[in-house]
């Protein structure tokens, strides 16, 4: 039986989203117009105005306003996701990215007195090509990873199937499992206070199996599970102003999603998958551009 194809990785999804942004920004420009706003263009007043832009965006009709408003949150989402991959860019890369994002945002908002607006839509197309190409080149900056495939199971995935090597059929024979603090804490809580005895027993069995991995070495550094499958216990909770502002870290699903996003950002060239059958968590992961896989049942 052929091995199922895993969903697109974070980097592949991010690349696809840049392609979509590139296409839709050109469509926005095709609906737009540029006119001369130079206050000196008449030249007969005897007064010279200094520091004013020469070209500006023509007034948007309602349909174009809708298009611009739909584009702005997509730009903000992509900016957050790309910045998480490169939290410490070189000065040159940081400047290039900042300038590209500034132009895309200002041309969508249509800021007044924007000196970057060219004289023609054709020139605007060429400038957008350059700026988005700079951002989309992130794939060339990703270094190889010692663990190119990684998986983070949620609590229910471990209760349903605590065998960490069970993902080989879908993800291949070599991958690293990351156990988030939120998940470990939820398992401990469920083994004591689950809603029924079956749940308490399943959570307890999962905890015992995970504790057994300590016999294989330091779980904080990484231990062998089976074959080329290894596991590491994460100990830091997600935090930071760089996370998308809609994530509520008081909500367990959001903490798992945030943990996965930060883990992916720490290993940008790895393919990270979250193992979950929780439709709400799957939806949040999709919004972050993170792939998920259904946990295999026992």
PyMOL commands that set and color helices and strands:
alter all, ss='L'
color gray80, all
select helices_A, chain A and resi 10-30+62-85+91-109+121-141+155-160+168-171+181-193+197-216+252-266+279-288
alter helices_A, ss='H'
color red, helices_A
select strands_A, chain A and resi 34-36+55-57+149-153+174-179+223-226+228-233+271-275+291-293
alter strands_A, ss='S'
color yellow, strands_A
deselect
rebuild
show_as cartoon
